[in-house]
Amino acid sequence: MESTFDIFKRLRNGKPLWITSVPGIEEARVRVHRLGAIAPGEYLIYSQLKGVIVEYVNN
């Protein structure tokens, strides 16, 4: 069973804005890369299974 990951964008005030949920860490990385190409900024990938942020990506 594949884990689900939430993608958030960190806003200027430091608060996270939920963007979407995707199956699998690789899909989350692809989505963050695509999002960063059109809306640069800091993105967080959150593991629903582990309950922690697993990656910070600054595009």
Biopython code that builds the backbone (N, CA, C, O; Angstrom):
import numpy as np
from Bio.PDB.StructureBuilder import StructureBuilder

atoms = [
    (1, "MET", "N", (0.838, -1.183, 0.000)),
    (1, "MET", "CA", (0.000, 0.000, 0.000)),
    (1, "MET", "C", (0.884, 1.247, 0.000)),
    (1, "MET", "O", (1.791, 1.372, 0.822)),
    (2, "GLU", "N", (0.617, 2.153, -0.912)),
    (2, "GLU", "CA", (1.410, 3.370, -1.054)),
    (2, "GLU", "C", (0.919, 4.447, -0.089)),
    (2, "GLU", "O", (-0.285, 4.624, 0.094)),
    (3, "SER", "N", (1.849, 5.157, 0.518)),
    (3, "SER", "CA", (1.500, 6.234, 1.437)),
    (3, "SER", "C", (1.010, 7.457, 0.679)),
    (3, "SER", "O", (1.337, 7.655, -0.491)),
    (4, "THR", "N", (0.224, 8.270, 1.365)),
    (4, "THR", "CA", (-0.263, 9.521, 0.803)),
    (4, "THR", "C", (0.524, 10.672, 1.405)),
    (4, "THR", "O", (0.842, 10.676, 2.594)),
    (5, "PHE", "N", (0.830, 11.647, 0.561)),
    (5, "PHE", "CA", (1.608, 12.804, 0.983)),
    (5, "PHE", "C", (0.842, 14.076, 0.664)),
    (5, "PHE", "O", (0.246, 14.204, -0.405)),
    (6, "ASP", "N", (0.864, 15.016, 1.600)),
    (6, "ASP", "CA", (0.257, 16.328, 1.396)),
    (6, "ASP", "C", (1.342, 17.308, 0.974)),
    (6, "ASP", "O", (2.475, 17.245, 1.450)),
    (7, "ILE", "N", (0.979, 18.213, 0.076)),
    (7, "ILE", "CA", (1.898, 19.253, -0.375)),
    (7, "ILE", "C", (1.360, 20.586, 0.132)),
    (7, "ILE", "O", (0.187, 20.914, -0.044)),
    (8, "PHE", "N", (2.245, 21.338, 0.761)),
    (8, "PHE", "CA", (1.915, 22.664, 1.273)),
    (8, "PHE", "C", (2.884, 23.669, 0.685)),
    (8, "PHE", "O", (4.027, 23.329, 0.379)),
    (9, "LYS", "N", (2.434, 24.910, 0.524)),
    (9, "LYS", "CA", (3.327, 26.007, 0.173)),
    (9, "LYS", "C", (3.396, 26.926, 1.372)),
    (9, "LYS", "O", (2.367, 27.290, 1.943)),
    (10, "ARG", "N", (4.614, 27.306, 1.760)),
    (10, "ARG", "CA", (4.783, 28.232, 2.876)),
    (10, "ARG", "C", (4.514, 29.656, 2.375)),
    (10, "ARG", "O", (5.152, 30.130, 1.434)),
    (11, "LEU", "N", (3.570, 30.316, 3.017)),
    (11, "LEU", "CA", (3.218, 31.684, 2.643)),
    (11, "LEU", "C", (4.224, 32.683, 3.214)),
    (11, "LEU", "O", (5.057, 32.319, 4.043)),
    (12, "ARG", "N", (4.150, 33.919, 2.783)),
    (12, "ARG", "CA", (5.082, 34.953, 3.252)),
    (12, "ARG", "C", (5.018, 35.154, 4.766)),
    (12, "ARG", "O", (6.017, 35.514, 5.390)),
    (13, "ASN", "N", (3.834, 34.920, 5.359)),
    (13, "ASN", "CA", (3.698, 35.086, 6.800)),
    (13, "ASN", "C", (4.175, 33.847, 7.577)),
    (13, "ASN", "O", (4.079, 33.796, 8.803)),
    (14, "GLY", "N", (4.691, 32.851, 6.840)),
    (14, "GLY", "CA", (5.240, 31.656, 7.469)),
    (14, "GLY", "C", (4.254, 30.514, 7.638)),
    (14, "GLY", "O", (4.646, 29.403, 7.994)),
    (15, "LYS", "N", (2.981, 30.777, 7.386)),
    (15, "LYS", "CA", (1.970, 29.733, 7.551)),
    (15, "LYS", "C", (1.908, 28.854, 6.310)),
    (15, "LYS", "O", (2.117, 29.333, 5.195)),
    (16, "PRO", "N", (1.618, 27.551, 6.502)),
    (16, "PRO", "CA", (1.509, 26.658, 5.350)),
    (16, "PRO", "C", (0.126, 26.730, 4.709)),
    (16, "PRO", "O", (-0.885, 26.862, 5.399)),
    (17, "LEU", "N", (0.096, 26.642, 3.388)),
    (17, "LEU", "CA", (-1.143, 26.597, 2.625)),
    (17, "LEU", "C", (-1.217, 25.232, 1.958)),
    (17, "LEU", "O", (-0.354, 24.886, 1.151)),
    (18, "TRP", "N", (-2.254, 24.447, 2.294)),
    (18, "TRP", "CA", (-2.401, 23.126, 1.694)),
    (18, "TRP", "C", (-2.704, 23.274, 0.214)),
    (18, "TRP", "O", (-3.549, 24.078, -0.180)),
    (19, "ILE", "N", (-1.996, 22.478, -0.618)),
    (19, "ILE", "CA", (-2.187, 22.515, -2.061)),
    (19, "ILE", "C", (-2.952, 21.277, -2.539)),
    (19, "ILE", "O", (-3.988, 21.399, -3.193)),
    (20, "THR", "N", (-2.439, 20.082, -2.212)),
    (20, "THR", "CA", (-3.043, 18.846, -2.690)),
    (20, "THR", "C", (-2.476, 17.650, -1.938)),
    (20, "THR", "O", (-1.501, 17.781, -1.198)),
    (21, "SER", "N", (-3.082, 16.494, -2.128)),
    (21, "SER", "CA", (-2.576, 15.216, -1.623)),
    (21, "SER", "C", (-2.298, 14.319, -2.816)),
    (21, "SER", "O", (-3.054, 14.317, -3.788)),
    (22, "VAL", "N", (-1.219, 13.560, -2.743)),
    (22, "VAL", "CA", (-0.854, 12.660, -3.842)),
    (22, "VAL", "C", (-0.377, 11.326, -3.279)),
    (22, "VAL", "O", (0.109, 11.264, -2.150)),
    (23, "PRO", "N", (-0.517, 10.260, -4.066)),
    (23, "PRO", "CA", (0.003, 8.961, -3.640)),
    (23, "PRO", "C", (1.491, 8.841, -3.966)),
    (23, "PRO", "O", (1.888, 9.012, -5.119)),
    (24, "GLY", "N", (2.300, 8.554, -2.978)),
    (24, "GLY", "CA", (3.716, 8.284, -3.201)),
    (24, "GLY", "C", (4.613, 9.503, -3.132)),
    (24, "GLY", "O", (4.246, 10.594, -3.567)),
    (25, "ILE", "N", (5.799, 9.294, -2.575)),
    (25, "ILE", "CA", (6.770, 10.367, -2.407)),
    (25, "ILE", "C", (7.304, 10.863, -3.757)),
    (25, "ILE", "O", (7.551, 12.057, -3.925)),
    (26, "GLU", "N", (7.481, 9.956, -4.706)),
    (26, "GLU", "CA", (7.999, 10.380, -6.014)),
    (26, "GLU", "C", (7.008, 11.296, -6.729)),
    (26, "GLU", "O", (7.405, 12.282, -7.349)),
    (27, "GLU", "N", (5.722, 10.969, -6.643)),
    (27, "GLU", "CA", (4.703, 11.834, -7.246)),
    (27, "GLU", "C", (4.682, 13.189, -6.550)),
    (27, "GLU", "O", (4.499, 14.218, -7.201)),
    (28, "ALA", "N", (4.868, 13.199, -5.235)),
    (28, "ALA", "CA", (4.913, 14.460, -4.482)),
    (28, "ALA", "C", (6.086, 15.315, -4.951)),
    (28, "ALA", "O", (5.938, 16.526, -5.117)),
    (29, "ARG", "N", (7.228, 14.712, -5.164)),
    (29, "ARG", "CA", (8.407, 15.450, -5.626)),
    (29, "ARG", "C", (8.187, 16.034, -7.022)),
    (29, "ARG", "O", (8.572, 17.171, -7.293)),
    (30, "VAL", "N", (7.565, 15.250, -7.903)),
    (30, "VAL", "CA", (7.270, 15.726, -9.258)),
    (30, "VAL", "C", (6.324, 16.919, -9.191)),
    (30, "VAL", "O", (6.542, 17.925, -9.866)),
    (31, "ARG", "N", (5.279, 16.811, -8.381)),
    (31, "ARG", "CA", (4.307, 17.898, -8.267)),
    (31, "ARG", "C", (4.943, 19.169, -7.721)),
    (31, "ARG", "O", (4.676, 20.263, -8.217)),
    (32, "VAL", "N", (5.789, 19.026, -6.693)),
    (32, "VAL", "CA", (6.451, 20.197, -6.117)),
    (32, "VAL", "C", (7.350, 20.857, -7.158)),
    (32, "VAL", "O", (7.406, 22.084, -7.239)),
    (33, "HIS", "N", (8.042, 20.067, -7.941)),
    (33, "HIS", "CA", (8.900, 20.614, -8.997)),
    (33, "HIS", "C", (8.063, 21.399, -10.009)),
    (33, "HIS", "O", (8.447, 22.496, -10.414)),
    (34, "ARG", "N", (6.928, 20.844, -10.413)),
    (34, "ARG", "CA", (6.051, 21.530, -11.366)),
    (34, "ARG", "C", (5.471, 22.812, -10.763)),
    (34, "ARG", "O", (5.417, 23.851, -11.420)),
    (35, "LEU", "N", (5.042, 22.721, -9.511)),
    (35, "LEU", "CA", (4.496, 23.908, -8.851)),
    (35, "LEU", "C", (5.535, 25.014, -8.755)),
    (35, "LEU", "O", (5.232, 26.184, -8.987)),
    (36, "GLY", "N", (6.768, 24.635, -8.410)),
    (36, "GLY", "CA", (7.840, 25.608, -8.287)),
    (36, "GLY", "C", (8.178, 26.298, -9.589)),
    (36, "GLY", "O", (8.652, 27.434, -9.591)),
    (37, "ALA", "N", (7.938, 25.616, -10.701)),
    (37, "ALA", "CA", (8.216, 26.209, -12.012)),
    (37, "ALA", "C", (7.233, 27.337, -12.334)),
    (37, "ALA", "O", (7.579, 28.280, -13.046)),
    (38, "ILE", "N", (5.998, 27.240, -11.806)),
    (38, "ILE", "CA", (5.016, 28.281, -12.097)),
    (38, "ILE", "C", (4.794, 29.242, -10.927)),
    (38, "ILE", "O", (4.359, 30.376, -11.124)),
    (39, "ALA", "N", (5.094, 28.783, -9.716)),
    (39, "ALA", "CA", (4.937, 29.631, -8.525)),
    (39, "ALA", "C", (6.090, 29.348, -7.565)),
    (39, "ALA", "O", (5.929, 28.585, -6.612)),
    (40, "PRO", "N", (7.254, 29.958, -7.809)),
    (40, "PRO", "CA", (8.424, 29.703, -6.961)),
    (40, "PRO", "C", (8.139, 30.004, -5.495)),
    (40, "PRO", "O", (7.332, 30.870, -5.157)),
    (41, "GLY", "N", (8.831, 29.256, -4.639)),
    (41, "GLY", "CA", (8.682, 29.447, -3.196)),
    (41, "GLY", "C", (9.105, 28.208, -2.446)),
    (41, "GLY", "O", (9.709, 27.298, -3.013)),
    (42, "GLU", "N", (8.782, 28.179, -1.162)),
    (42, "GLU", "CA", (9.123, 27.039, -0.322)),
    (42, "GLU", "C", (7.920, 26.110, -0.209)),
    (42, "GLU", "O", (6.811, 26.540, 0.112)),
    (43, "TYR", "N", (8.159, 24.836, -0.476)),
    (43, "TYR", "CA", (7.114, 23.816, -0.407)),
    (43, "TYR", "C", (7.495, 22.766, 0.633)),
    (43, "TYR", "O", (8.671, 22.502, 0.880)),
    (44, "LEU", "N", (6.464, 22.178, 1.232)),
    (44, "LEU", "CA", (6.658, 21.143, 2.241)),
    (44, "LEU", "C", (5.932, 19.892, 1.776)),
    (44, "LEU", "O", (4.821, 19.963, 1.251)),
    (45, "ILE", "N", (6.570, 18.750, 1.973)),
    (45, "ILE", "CA", (5.923, 17.470, 1.690)),
    (45, "ILE", "C", (5.724, 16.775, 3.034)),
    (45, "ILE", "O", (6.679, 16.509, 3.765)),
    (46, "TYR", "N", (4.462, 16.488, 3.339)),
    (46, "TYR", "CA", (4.065, 15.942, 4.638)),
    (46, "TYR", "C", (3.563, 14.511, 4.461)),
    (46, "TYR", "O", (2.696, 14.250, 3.628)),
    (47, "SER", "N", (4.109, 13.593, 5.244)),
    (47, "SER", "CA", (3.689, 12.201, 5.209)),
    (47, "SER", "C", (2.492, 12.001, 6.129)),
    (47, "SER", "O", (2.593, 12.207, 7.338)),
    (48, "GLN", "N", (1.356, 11.600, 5.555)),
    (48, "GLN", "CA", (0.178, 11.331, 6.371)),
    (48, "GLN", "C", (0.413, 10.115, 7.257)),
    (48, "GLN", "O", (-0.072, 10.077, 8.387)),
    (49, "LEU", "N", (1.145, 9.127, 6.767)),
    (49, "LEU", "CA", (1.414, 7.903, 7.524)),
    (49, "LEU", "C", (2.295, 8.175, 8.740)),
    (49, "LEU", "O", (1.999, 7.707, 9.839)),
    (50, "LYS", "N", (3.366, 8.922, 8.549)),
    (50, "LYS", "CA", (4.313, 9.198, 9.637)),
    (50, "LYS", "C", (3.916, 10.408, 10.473)),
    (50, "LYS", "O", (4.339, 10.531, 11.623)),
    (51, "GLY", "N", (3.112, 11.297, 9.911)),
    (51, "GLY", "CA", (2.688, 12.489, 10.636)),
    (51, "GLY", "C", (3.772, 13.534, 10.790)),
    (51, "GLY", "O", (3.788, 14.285, 11.765)),
    (52, "VAL", "N", (4.689, 13.583, 9.813)),
    (52, "VAL", "CA", (5.798, 14.547, 9.858)),
    (52, "VAL", "C", (6.079, 15.095, 8.465)),
    (52, "VAL", "O", (5.714, 14.493, 7.455)),
    (53, "ILE", "N", (6.738, 16.257, 8.435)),
    (53, "ILE", "CA", (7.227, 16.817, 7.181)),
    (53, "ILE", "C", (8.463, 16.016, 6.792)),
    (53, "ILE", "O", (9.411, 15.908, 7.571)),
    (54, "VAL", "N", (8.450, 15.463, 5.605)),
    (54, "VAL", "CA", (9.576, 14.629, 5.169)),
    (54, "VAL", "C", (10.546, 15.364, 4.247)),
    (54, "VAL", "O", (11.693, 14.946, 4.085)),
    (55, "GLU", "N", (10.083, 16.458, 3.643)),
    (55, "GLU", "CA", (10.976, 17.240, 2.777)),
    (55, "GLU", "C", (10.570, 18.698, 2.732)),
    (55, "GLU", "O", (9.387, 19.036, 2.754)),
    (56, "TYR", "N", (11.580, 19.554, 2.669)),
    (56, "TYR", "CA", (11.404, 20.969, 2.385)),
    (56, "TYR", "C", (12.038, 21.205, 1.031)),
    (56, "TYR", "O", (13.165, 20.772, 0.792)),
    (57, "VAL", "N", (11.336, 21.880, 0.147)),
    (57, "VAL", "CA", (11.858, 22.161, -1.193)),
    (57, "VAL", "C", (11.721, 23.658, -1.426)),
    (57, "VAL", "O", (10.633, 24.218, -1.291)),
    (58, "ASN", "N", (12.827, 24.300, -1.775)),
    (58, "ASN", "CA", (12.813, 25.727, -2.054)),
    (58, "ASN", "C", (13.086, 25.917, -3.539)),
    (58, "ASN", "O", (14.208, 25.717, -4.003)),
    (59, "ASN", "N", (12.052, 26.304, -4.280)),
    (59, "ASN", "CA", (12.167, 26.502, -5.736)),
    (59, "ASN", "C", (12.281, 27.960, -6.052)),
    (59, "ASN", "O", (12.386, 28.332, -7.221)),
]
sb = StructureBuilder()
sb.init_structure("model")
sb.init_model(0)
sb.init_chain("A")
sb.init_seg("    ")
for serial, (resi, resn, name, xyz) in enumerate(atoms, 1):
    if name == "N":
        sb.init_residue(resn, " ", resi, " ")
    sb.init_atom(name, np.array(xyz, "f"), 0.0, 1.0, " ", f" {name:<3s}", serial, name[0])
structure = sb.get_structure()
